[in-house]
Amino acid sequence: MQLVRAEVTLGLTTFNLLIVLMLPPLYVRPLSETEQTALEQGLRSKNAFTLRRCQILLASARGTQAREIAAAVGCSVQTVRNTIRAFHQQGLACLQAQSSRPKTVKPIFDQDKRAQLHQLLHANPRHYGKSRSTWTLDLLAEVAHEQGLTEHQVSRTTIEEALKAMGISWRRAKAWIVSPDEQYELKKRQRDRLIQMSEQNPDWVVGFLDEVWWSRLRDPMMHSWSEEGQPLQLVEKTADKAETEPKAIACYGIYLRAEAQMLLRFVEQRPVSEITCQFLEWVTAQVSEMGKRVMPLVWDNASWHVSKQVQQWIKQHNAQVKQTGKGVRLIVCQLPVKSPWLNAIEPKWIHAKRAIVEPQQKLSVQELKTRVCGWFECPLLEPLAKKVS
């Protein structure tokens, strides 16, 4: 209580002195011969900073208290204590004055690295082994470090500042396409979990299955062509009345992403439950020859996927595999409604359709099949058809 009253009645300088008197004494640790010699030589320094610190350290080494050193040297007690602490941490290096001005820092992203960063933004993160197709600031910082643009992984703020310097306004990617399925997140997690399990088990392989129609007549709103240096032209093809070949042919496909392989079978008419069972039987035989034992089957909610006939066939097939120990067990993974971006085979169809089109003529069915199989590097087999009863 006496000390509190003293704070009220005494001046600020007197109060500070009382606080200093309450601090424990601080002395320099025992000096080595090298340190003793360096400090004594520092007494002849023309630098006032070095001279004063040498005086303080030598006096403290003799056992002189901080307040006595401060009175003799002409500085504050806190300056004496700071000098002693600096000597304990830095040694003789504390005798050199260090500038308190902000250091000039070389920019992390110079002009060349900004150009490389700009190239990263126009690439797909999956090309760098990432699990998503859109960039985030953290992901961009991670890849920039992996590609050698930065010595260490910088913060998202650093990336954002670099983009601003490039005149790029960063905005979070928006989900323009959404699925109306109320269980979208649950089904997506199930798909991701099966993919992860397949990556951890060498005798597993994920199959992305889908069906597609290959049209012999190009859509004028989707396809265009031009001679070199000429404007684009749209060509609409129509079927001749005398033609006997169909306008389009259907095809089953399954994409084994881990194997980078596509398995295809064309269909004489259209996809139905019976033909789906035939295709699954053929696919499981092909996958079994690869040495695989389990195949998560990722597909959409087409009627010939969810029909009782197909579900019954899968059930009987798995029971037979369990009983005999031979074959490939199927694990069905139903995708959310209207979510084609979750099926890895969908982009394959798009790229193939753009690659096999002929701008100035119609393709025959046989030539169309040949081009499709050539693009996917798979053999052209007999088409699947319903069995005649």
C-alpha positions as CSV (number, residue, x, y, z in Angstrom):
1,M,0.0,0.0,0.0
2,Q,2.9,2.3,0.7
3,L,4.3,1.7,-2.8
4,V,0.9,2.6,-4.4
5,R,0.7,5.8,-2.4
6,A,4.2,6.7,-3.5
7,E,3.1,6.3,-7.2
8,V,0.5,9.0,-6.6
9,T,2.6,11.4,-4.7
10,L,6.0,11.0,-6.4
11,G,6.9,12.2,-9.8
12,L,7.2,9.8,-12.8
13,T,11.0,9.8,-12.7
14,T,11.1,8.9,-9.1
15,F,8.6,6.1,-9.5
16,N,10.5,4.7,-12.4
17,L,13.6,4.7,-10.2
18,L,11.7,2.7,-7.6
19,I,10.7,0.1,-10.1
20,V,14.4,-0.2,-11.3
21,L,15.5,-0.6,-7.7
22,M,13.1,-3.6,-7.4
23,L,14.6,-5.4,-10.5
24,P,17.0,-8.2,-9.7
25,P,20.7,-7.4,-10.3
26,L,22.1,-8.4,-13.7
27,Y,25.8,-9.0,-14.4
28,V,27.9,-10.1,-17.3
29,R,28.9,-13.8,-17.4
30,P,32.6,-14.6,-16.8
31,L,34.6,-13.3,-19.8
32,S,37.1,-15.4,-21.8
33,E,40.6,-14.1,-22.6
34,T,39.5,-13.3,-26.2
35,E,36.4,-11.4,-25.0
36,Q,38.4,-9.5,-22.3
37,T,41.0,-8.5,-24.9
38,A,38.4,-7.4,-27.4
39,L,36.5,-5.3,-24.9
40,E,39.7,-3.6,-23.7
41,Q,40.6,-2.8,-27.3
42,G,37.1,-1.4,-27.8
43,L,37.8,1.3,-25.2
44,R,40.0,2.9,-27.8
45,S,37.2,2.8,-30.5
46,K,36.2,6.1,-32.1
47,N,32.6,4.7,-32.3
48,A,30.6,6.0,-29.4
49,F,28.3,3.0,-29.5
50,T,31.1,0.5,-29.3
51,L,33.0,2.5,-26.7
52,R,30.0,2.8,-24.3
53,R,29.1,-0.9,-24.6
54,C,32.7,-1.9,-23.9
55,Q,32.7,0.3,-20.8
56,I,29.4,-1.2,-19.6
57,L,30.4,-4.8,-20.1
58,L,33.9,-4.4,-18.5
59,A,32.3,-2.6,-15.5
60,S,29.7,-5.3,-15.1
61,A,32.3,-8.0,-15.3
62,R,34.0,-6.4,-12.3
63,G,30.8,-6.8,-10.3
64,T,29.6,-3.2,-10.5
65,Q,25.8,-2.9,-10.2
66,A,23.7,-1.6,-13.1
67,R,22.7,1.7,-11.6
68,E,26.3,2.6,-10.7
69,I,27.4,1.8,-14.3
70,A,24.6,4.0,-15.6
71,A,25.6,6.9,-13.4
72,A,29.3,6.5,-14.4
73,V,28.7,6.1,-18.2
74,G,25.9,8.6,-18.4
75,C,23.0,6.4,-19.6
76,S,19.9,4.8,-18.2
77,V,19.8,1.7,-16.1
78,Q,17.7,0.0,-18.8
79,T,20.4,0.7,-21.4
80,V,22.9,-1.2,-19.2
81,R,20.6,-4.1,-18.8
82,N,19.9,-4.2,-22.6
83,T,23.7,-4.2,-23.3
84,I,24.3,-7.1,-20.9
85,R,21.4,-9.2,-22.4
86,A,22.7,-8.4,-25.9
87,F,26.1,-9.7,-25.0
88,H,24.7,-12.9,-23.6
89,Q,22.7,-13.5,-26.8
90,Q,25.2,-12.3,-29.5
91,G,28.6,-12.2,-27.8
92,L,31.1,-9.7,-29.2
93,A,28.8,-9.1,-32.2
94,C,26.7,-6.8,-29.9
95,L,29.5,-4.2,-30.1
96,Q,28.5,-3.3,-33.7
97,A,25.5,-0.9,-34.1
98,Q,22.7,-2.4,-36.2
99,S,20.4,-0.1,-38.2
100,S,16.8,0.1,-37.2
101,R,15.7,1.1,-40.6
102,P,13.5,-1.3,-42.6
103,K,15.7,-3.6,-44.7
104,T,15.3,-3.6,-48.5
105,V,13.8,-6.9,-49.4
106,K,14.1,-8.4,-52.9
107,P,10.6,-9.2,-54.2
108,I,9.7,-12.8,-54.1
109,F,8.0,-12.7,-57.6
110,D,10.1,-10.7,-60.0
111,Q,9.1,-10.1,-63.6
112,D,10.2,-13.6,-64.8
113,K,8.6,-15.4,-61.9
114,R,5.3,-13.5,-62.4
115,A,5.3,-14.7,-66.0
116,Q,5.7,-18.3,-64.7
117,L,3.0,-17.7,-62.2
118,H,0.7,-16.5,-64.9
119,Q,1.3,-19.7,-66.8
120,L,0.4,-21.7,-63.7
121,L,-3.0,-20.0,-63.6
122,H,-3.8,-21.1,-67.1
123,A,-2.9,-24.8,-66.4
124,N,-5.0,-27.4,-64.7
125,P,-4.0,-28.2,-61.1
126,R,-4.5,-31.9,-62.0
127,H,-1.5,-31.6,-64.3
128,Y,0.6,-31.1,-61.1
129,G,-0.9,-34.1,-59.3
130,K,-3.6,-32.2,-57.5
131,S,-7.1,-33.5,-56.8
132,R,-9.1,-30.6,-58.1
133,S,-9.4,-28.6,-61.3
134,T,-9.7,-25.1,-60.0
135,W,-7.1,-23.0,-58.3
136,T,-7.1,-21.6,-54.8
137,L,-4.6,-19.2,-53.3
138,D,-3.2,-21.8,-51.0
139,L,-3.0,-24.4,-53.8
140,L,-1.2,-21.9,-56.1
141,A,1.3,-21.1,-53.3
142,E,1.9,-24.9,-52.9
143,V,2.5,-25.6,-56.6
144,A,4.6,-22.4,-57.0
145,H,7.0,-23.8,-54.3
146,E,7.0,-27.3,-55.9
147,Q,7.8,-25.9,-59.3
148,G,10.7,-23.9,-57.8
149,L,9.2,-20.4,-58.2
150,T,9.7,-19.7,-54.4
151,E,12.4,-21.0,-52.0
152,H,9.6,-21.8,-49.5
153,Q,5.8,-22.0,-49.6
154,V,4.6,-18.4,-49.3
155,S,1.4,-17.2,-47.7
156,R,-1.8,-16.7,-49.6
157,T,-1.5,-13.0,-49.0
158,T,1.9,-13.0,-50.9
159,I,0.2,-14.8,-53.8
160,E,-2.7,-12.4,-53.8
161,E,-0.3,-9.4,-53.8
162,A,1.7,-10.9,-56.7
163,L,-1.5,-11.3,-58.7
164,K,-2.6,-7.7,-58.0
165,A,0.8,-6.5,-59.3
166,M,0.0,-8.5,-62.5
167,G,-3.3,-6.8,-62.8
168,I,-5.3,-9.9,-61.9
169,S,-8.2,-9.7,-59.6
170,W,-8.6,-12.9,-57.7
171,R,-12.0,-14.3,-57.1
172,R,-13.0,-17.6,-55.6
173,A,-14.2,-20.1,-58.2
174,K,-18.0,-20.4,-58.2
175,A,-20.0,-23.6,-58.6
176,W,-22.0,-22.6,-61.6
177,I,-23.3,-26.1,-62.1
178,V,-24.9,-27.8,-59.2
179,S,-26.7,-31.1,-58.7
180,P,-30.3,-31.1,-57.4
181,D,-29.6,-34.3,-55.5
182,E,-30.1,-33.8,-51.8
183,Q,-27.5,-36.5,-51.0
184,Y,-24.9,-35.0,-53.4
185,E,-22.2,-34.5,-50.7
186,L,-22.7,-38.0,-49.3
187,K,-22.6,-39.8,-52.6
188,K,-19.6,-37.7,-53.7
189,R,-17.7,-38.7,-50.5
190,Q,-18.6,-42.4,-51.1
191,R,-17.1,-42.1,-54.7
192,D,-14.0,-40.3,-53.4
193,R,-13.5,-43.0,-50.7
194,L,-13.7,-45.8,-53.2
195,I,-11.2,-44.0,-55.4
196,Q,-8.8,-43.6,-52.5
197,M,-9.2,-47.3,-51.5
198,S,-8.4,-48.3,-55.1
199,E,-5.2,-46.2,-55.0
200,Q,-4.1,-48.0,-51.8
201,N,-4.9,-51.6,-53.0
202,P,-3.0,-52.8,-56.1
203,D,-5.6,-55.4,-56.9
204,W,-8.4,-52.8,-57.1
205,V,-9.3,-50.7,-60.1
206,V,-12.0,-48.0,-60.4
207,G,-14.2,-48.2,-63.6
208,F,-16.1,-45.2,-64.8
209,L,-18.9,-46.5,-67.0
210,D,-21.1,-44.7,-69.4
211,E,-22.9,-44.9,-72.7
212,V,-22.7,-42.5,-75.6
213,W,-24.2,-42.0,-79.1
214,W,-21.9,-41.3,-82.0
215,S,-23.7,-39.2,-84.6
216,R,-22.8,-39.4,-88.3
217,L,-24.5,-35.9,-88.8
218,R,-22.7,-33.1,-87.1
219,D,-24.6,-30.5,-85.1
220,P,-24.1,-27.1,-86.9
221,M,-24.1,-25.4,-83.5
222,M,-21.2,-27.4,-82.2
223,H,-18.9,-28.1,-85.1
224,S,-17.2,-25.7,-87.5
225,W,-14.3,-25.8,-89.9
226,S,-12.2,-23.4,-92.0
227,E,-9.3,-23.4,-94.4
228,E,-6.1,-21.9,-93.1
229,G,-6.5,-18.1,-92.8
230,Q,-10.2,-18.2,-93.6
231,P,-13.2,-17.5,-91.3
232,L,-15.0,-20.4,-89.7
233,Q,-17.8,-22.1,-91.6
234,L,-20.7,-24.1,-90.3
235,V,-21.7,-27.2,-92.3
236,E,-25.0,-29.0,-91.6
237,K,-25.3,-32.6,-92.9
238,T,-28.6,-34.3,-93.5
239,A,-29.4,-37.9,-94.0
240,D,-30.4,-39.1,-97.5
241,K,-33.7,-40.8,-97.7
242,A,-32.1,-43.7,-99.6
243,E,-29.6,-44.3,-96.8
244,T,-29.9,-47.6,-94.8
245,E,-27.3,-46.8,-92.2
246,P,-28.4,-45.3,-88.9
247,K,-27.8,-41.6,-88.2
248,A,-26.0,-42.6,-84.9
249,I,-24.7,-45.6,-83.2
250,A,-24.6,-46.4,-79.5
251,C,-21.6,-47.5,-77.5
252,Y,-20.8,-48.7,-74.0
253,G,-17.5,-47.6,-72.5
254,I,-15.6,-48.0,-69.2
255,Y,-12.6,-45.9,-68.3
256,L,-10.0,-47.5,-66.1
257,R,-8.2,-44.3,-65.0
258,A,-5.5,-46.0,-63.0
259,E,-4.6,-48.1,-66.1
260,A,-5.1,-45.2,-68.5
261,Q,-7.2,-47.6,-70.6
262,M,-10.6,-47.5,-72.2
263,L,-12.7,-50.6,-72.9
264,L,-15.4,-50.1,-75.6
265,R,-18.2,-52.2,-77.1
266,F,-20.7,-50.9,-79.7
267,V,-24.4,-51.7,-79.6
268,E,-26.6,-52.7,-82.6
269,Q,-29.6,-50.9,-81.3
270,R,-29.6,-49.0,-78.0
271,P,-28.6,-49.5,-74.4
272,V,-30.9,-51.8,-72.4
273,S,-30.6,-53.9,-69.3
274,E,-29.9,-57.1,-71.1
275,I,-27.0,-55.5,-73.1
276,T,-25.7,-53.9,-69.9
277,C,-25.4,-57.3,-68.3
278,Q,-23.5,-58.6,-71.4
279,F,-21.1,-55.6,-71.2
280,L,-20.5,-56.1,-67.5
281,E,-19.7,-59.8,-68.1
282,W,-17.2,-58.9,-70.8
283,V,-15.6,-56.1,-68.7
284,T,-15.1,-58.2,-65.6
285,A,-13.4,-60.9,-67.7
286,Q,-11.1,-58.2,-69.2
287,V,-10.3,-56.8,-65.8
288,S,-9.7,-60.2,-64.3
289,E,-7.0,-60.8,-66.9
290,M,-5.3,-57.7,-65.7
291,G,-4.9,-59.3,-62.2
292,K,-7.5,-57.2,-60.5
293,R,-9.9,-58.7,-58.0
294,V,-12.2,-55.7,-57.0
295,M,-13.7,-53.0,-59.3
296,P,-15.7,-50.1,-57.9
297,L,-18.2,-49.3,-60.6
298,V,-19.0,-45.6,-61.0
299,W,-22.0,-44.8,-63.1
300,D,-25.1,-42.6,-63.3
301,N,-28.8,-43.3,-62.7
302,A,-29.7,-44.5,-66.2
303,S,-32.7,-46.8,-66.2
304,W,-30.6,-49.7,-67.5
305,H,-28.2,-49.2,-64.6
306,V,-30.7,-49.3,-61.8
307,S,-33.1,-51.9,-63.3
308,K,-33.9,-55.1,-61.3
309,Q,-32.3,-57.2,-64.1
310,V,-28.9,-55.5,-63.8
311,Q,-29.0,-55.4,-60.0
312,Q,-29.8,-59.1,-59.9
313,W,-27.0,-59.9,-62.3
314,I,-24.5,-58.0,-60.2
315,K,-25.7,-59.8,-57.0
316,Q,-25.4,-63.2,-58.6
317,H,-22.0,-62.4,-60.1
318,N,-20.6,-61.3,-56.7
319,A,-22.0,-64.4,-55.1
320,Q,-20.3,-66.6,-57.6
321,V,-17.0,-64.7,-57.2
322,K,-17.2,-65.2,-53.4
323,Q,-18.0,-68.9,-53.8
324,T,-15.3,-69.8,-56.4
325,G,-12.7,-67.2,-55.4
326,K,-12.3,-66.3,-59.1
327,G,-13.3,-63.2,-61.0
328,V,-13.8,-59.6,-60.2
329,R,-16.1,-58.4,-57.4
330,L,-18.2,-55.3,-58.3
331,I,-18.9,-52.5,-55.9
332,V,-21.6,-50.2,-57.4
333,C,-21.2,-46.5,-56.8
334,Q,-24.3,-44.6,-57.8
335,L,-23.5,-41.0,-58.7
336,P,-25.7,-38.1,-57.7
337,V,-28.5,-37.0,-60.0
338,K,-27.3,-34.8,-62.9
339,S,-23.6,-34.7,-61.9
340,P,-21.7,-35.7,-65.1
341,W,-18.5,-33.9,-63.8
342,L,-18.1,-36.7,-61.2
343,N,-17.7,-39.3,-64.0
344,A,-14.2,-39.3,-65.4
345,I,-15.3,-40.8,-68.7
346,E,-17.4,-37.8,-69.7
347,P,-14.5,-35.6,-70.9
348,K,-13.2,-38.6,-72.9
349,W,-16.4,-38.7,-75.0
350,I,-16.2,-34.9,-75.7
351,H,-12.6,-35.0,-76.8
352,A,-13.2,-38.0,-79.0
353,K,-16.2,-36.5,-80.8
354,R,-14.2,-33.4,-81.6
355,A,-11.3,-35.5,-82.9
356,I,-13.1,-37.9,-85.2
357,V,-15.4,-35.4,-87.0
358,E,-15.0,-34.9,-90.7
359,P,-15.9,-31.4,-91.8
360,Q,-16.7,-32.0,-95.4
361,Q,-18.3,-35.4,-95.6
362,K,-20.4,-37.9,-93.7
363,L,-18.7,-41.0,-92.2
364,S,-20.0,-44.4,-92.7
365,V,-20.9,-46.5,-89.7
366,Q,-17.8,-48.7,-90.2
367,E,-15.5,-45.7,-90.6
368,L,-17.0,-44.0,-87.6
369,K,-16.4,-47.1,-85.5
370,T,-12.8,-47.4,-86.8
371,R,-12.0,-43.8,-85.9
372,V,-13.5,-44.1,-82.4
373,C,-11.5,-47.3,-81.7
374,G,-8.4,-45.8,-83.2
375,W,-8.7,-42.7,-81.0
376,F,-9.0,-44.8,-77.8
377,E,-6.5,-47.3,-79.0
378,C,-8.8,-50.3,-78.4
379,P,-9.8,-53.2,-80.8
380,L,-13.0,-53.1,-82.8
381,L,-15.1,-56.0,-81.6
382,E,-18.4,-57.4,-82.6
383,P,-21.3,-55.2,-81.4
384,L,-23.4,-56.3,-78.5
385,A,-27.0,-57.3,-79.3
386,K,-30.0,-58.7,-77.6
387,K,-30.3,-62.4,-77.7
388,V,-33.0,-63.9,-79.9
389,S,-35.4,-65.9,-77.8
